[in-house]
Amino acid sequence: MDTEAQPTERDRSSRPAVSDESSQETSDTAGPEGRSRFSLVSRVADWLPGGRISLTLLVCLVFLLLLNTFVVQPFQIPSGSMENGLRIGDRVLVNKLAYRFGAEPRRGDVVVFDGTGYFGNADYIKRVVGVGGDHVVCCDKEGRIEVNGRSVDESTFLHPGDSPSTVPFTVVVPDGTLFVLGDHRSDSSDSRDHLGSPGGGMIPVSDVIGRADWIVWPTAHWTRLQRPGAYARVPAADGAHG
């Protein structure tokens, strides 16, 4: 028989005491703890001018700052050096985690980097043409850039009417650095213009801020920036395919 369903008279007389004790425990433990959390928020909100609205805005601001510092960051395109893909005034989202966990920039990636000491005291956006160990040459018999002996057809992203380069060069990219070019070659100051400068026009991978993954403004130009297939068949410097 279920003794709880049919309690004795003594059981009935003792139950309120247990119930009162349980209620007391609840009010003495969980209740104050829950109230303390809400009261803390209330105290902070009361302390701020504007109350809960200001607190909400402050939390959102902190979140955006953390997002901007560690995850993604917007950049505005200041020049026509990456046309037609990236136009003056476009805003791109830069993935700051793209190269944080062992991944390295790859040929064809559009990267934003700090040019201090190499290009100038500013951030720049260019396309990676050569990575560490690559032999980059301009140009082959058909006027195309050549990487590790393989000619690269850049026609899908090169600015219409531009040649791959009017400046002949042959360089070997040191390990840990990148050889970068703008897509609008006739309107781009890039690795070609700094071959005689300290660093030889190469950008240290450590100075790369991130990879440009999205054009987010203007909305009519919204698109994901894909790595072109032109570099897919370029062999790595050691002869393996990259």
C-alpha positions in Angstrom: 0.0 0.0 0.0 1.2 3.5 -0.8 1.9 5.0 2.6 2.3 8.5 1.1 -1.1 8.3 -0.5 -2.7 7.3 2.8 -0.7 8.9 5.6 -1.5 8.3 9.3 -2.8 11.0 11.6 0.7 11.4 13.0 2.1 11.8 9.4 -0.4 14.5 8.7 0.6 16.4 11.8 4.3 16.2 10.9 4.0 17.1 7.2 3.6 20.8 7.6 6.8 21.0 9.6 8.7 19.3 6.8 7.0 21.5 4.2 7.9 24.6 6.2 11.5 23.5 6.5 11.7 22.8 2.8 10.2 26.2 2.0 12.6 27.8 4.4 15.5 26.1 2.7 14.3 27.3 -0.7 13.8 30.8 0.5 17.2 30.8 2.3 19.2 29.4 -0.6 17.9 29.4 -4.2 15.7 32.4 -3.6 18.4 34.8 -2.4 20.9 33.5 -5.0 18.4 34.2 -7.8 17.5 37.6 -6.4 21.1 38.5 -5.9 21.8 38.1 -9.6 18.9 40.2 -10.6 19.7 42.8 -8.0 23.3 43.0 -9.3 22.0 43.8 -12.8 19.5 46.3 -11.3 22.3 48.0 -9.3 24.5 48.3 -12.4 21.5 49.6 -14.4 20.7 52.1 -11.7 24.3 53.3 -11.6 24.4 54.0 -15.4 22.7 57.1 -16.8 19.9 55.8 -18.9 19.4 52.6 -16.9 18.8 49.3 -18.6 18.9 50.8 -22.1 22.5 52.1 -21.5 23.4 48.7 -20.0 22.1 46.9 -23.0 24.0 49.2 -25.4 27.2 48.8 -23.3 27.0 45.0 -23.5 26.4 45.1 -27.2 29.4 47.5 -27.6 31.7 45.2 -25.7 30.6 42.2 -27.8 31.2 44.1 -31.0 34.7 45.2 -29.8 35.6 41.6 -29.0 34.2 40.5 -32.3 36.2 43.2 -34.1 39.4 42.4 -32.3 39.5 38.6 -32.5 37.0 37.4 -35.2 36.1 39.7 -38.1 36.8 43.2 -38.9 35.4 45.5 -41.6 37.7 47.4 -44.0 36.9 50.0 -46.6 38.6 49.8 -50.0 40.5 53.1 -50.4 41.8 52.8 -53.9 41.2 51.1 -57.3 44.2 48.7 -57.0 41.9 45.7 -56.7 39.3 46.6 -59.3 37.2 45.3 -60.8 36.6 42.8 -58.0 36.9 45.4 -55.2 35.8 48.9 -56.0 36.6 52.2 -54.2 34.3 52.5 -51.2 33.4 48.8 -51.0 33.5 47.4 -47.4 34.8 43.9 -46.9 34.7 41.6 -43.9 38.1 40.3 -43.0 38.3 36.9 -41.3 40.9 37.3 -38.6 40.8 33.6 -37.6 41.6 32.4 -41.1 45.3 31.9 -40.3 45.2 31.6 -36.5 45.2 27.9 -36.1 48.0 26.6 -38.2 46.5 27.5 -41.6 48.7 29.6 -43.9 47.8 32.1 -46.7 47.4 30.4 -50.0 47.9 31.6 -53.6 44.9 33.5 -54.8 43.8 34.6 -51.3 42.9 38.3 -50.9 44.5 39.4 -47.7 44.7 42.5 -45.6 48.1 43.3 -44.0 50.0 45.9 -42.1 52.4 47.4 -44.5 54.5 49.3 -41.9 58.1 49.1 -42.8 57.5 47.5 -46.1 54.8 49.3 -48.1 53.9 52.2 -45.8 52.3 53.0 -42.5 48.9 51.7 -43.4 46.8 48.6 -44.0 46.7 47.2 -47.5 44.7 44.7 -49.4 46.2 42.6 -52.2 46.1 39.1 -53.7 48.7 36.5 -52.8 50.6 35.4 -55.9 53.5 33.6 -54.2 54.1 31.9 -50.8 57.3 30.9 -49.1 59.7 29.0 -51.4 57.8 29.9 -54.6 59.7 31.1 -57.7 57.6 33.9 -59.3 58.5 35.1 -62.8 57.2 37.7 -65.2 56.5 36.8 -67.7 56.3 33.7 -69.9 56.2 33.9 -73.7 52.4 34.7 -73.6 52.9 37.5 -71.1 51.5 35.5 -68.1 52.8 35.3 -64.6 54.7 32.0 -63.9 54.9 30.4 -60.5 57.2 27.4 -60.0 57.3 26.9 -63.7 53.5 26.9 -64.2 51.9 29.7 -66.1 48.8 31.2 -64.4 45.8 32.4 -66.3 44.6 35.5 -64.3 42.0 36.6 -66.8 39.1 35.9 -64.5 40.1 38.5 -62.0 42.7 40.8 -63.7 41.4 44.2 -64.5 40.1 44.4 -68.1 42.8 45.8 -70.4 45.6 45.2 -67.9 48.6 42.9 -68.6 49.8 40.7 -65.7 52.8 43.1 -65.4 54.7 45.6 -67.4 57.6 45.2 -65.0 59.7 42.1 -65.6 60.9 40.3 -62.5 62.1 37.0 -61.2 61.9 36.4 -57.4 62.1 33.6 -54.9 59.8 34.2 -52.0 61.5 33.6 -48.6 59.9 31.3 -46.2 57.4 33.0 -43.9 56.6 35.8 -46.4 54.2 36.5 -49.3 54.5 38.0 -52.8 51.4 40.1 -53.4 49.9 41.9 -56.3 46.8 44.1 -57.0 44.3 42.9 -59.5 44.4 46.3 -61.2 48.1 46.0 -62.1 48.4 49.3 -63.8 47.0 51.1 -60.7 48.6 49.1 -57.9 51.6 49.7 -55.8 52.5 46.2 -54.7 55.5 43.8 -54.3 56.8 44.7 -57.8 57.4 48.3 -56.7 59.4 47.4 -53.6 61.8 44.7 -54.9 64.7 47.0 -54.1 63.4 48.0 -50.7 64.1 46.3 -47.3 62.4 43.0 -47.4 62.4 42.9 -51.2 58.7 43.7 -51.5 57.7 40.6 -49.5 55.1 40.7 -46.7 55.7 38.7 -43.5 52.9 36.3 -42.9 53.0 37.6 -39.3 51.8 41.0 -40.5 48.7 39.6 -42.2 45.6 40.8 -40.4 43.3 38.3 -42.1 41.6 37.1 -45.3 39.0 39.2 -47.0 36.0 36.8 -47.3 32.9 39.0 -48.0 32.0 42.2 -49.7 29.2 43.5 -47.4 28.6 47.0 -48.8 27.1 48.3 -50.9 24.4 45.7 -50.8 24.2 45.5 -54.6 27.8 44.3 -54.6 27.3 41.8 -51.7 29.3 38.6 -52.5 31.6 36.0 -51.1 35.2 36.3 -52.3 36.3 32.9 -53.6 39.8 31.8 -54.2 40.2 31.6 -58.0 41.0 28.2 -59.5 43.9 29.7 -61.6 46.5 28.7 -59.0 45.1 25.2 -58.3 47.6 23.5 -60.6 50.6 25.4 -59.5 53.1 23.0 -57.9 54.6 23.8 -54.5 58.2 24.8 -54.4 59.2 21.2 -53.4 57.4 19.8 -56.5 54.2 18.7 -54.8 51.0 20.2 -56.0 49.6 23.0 -53.8 
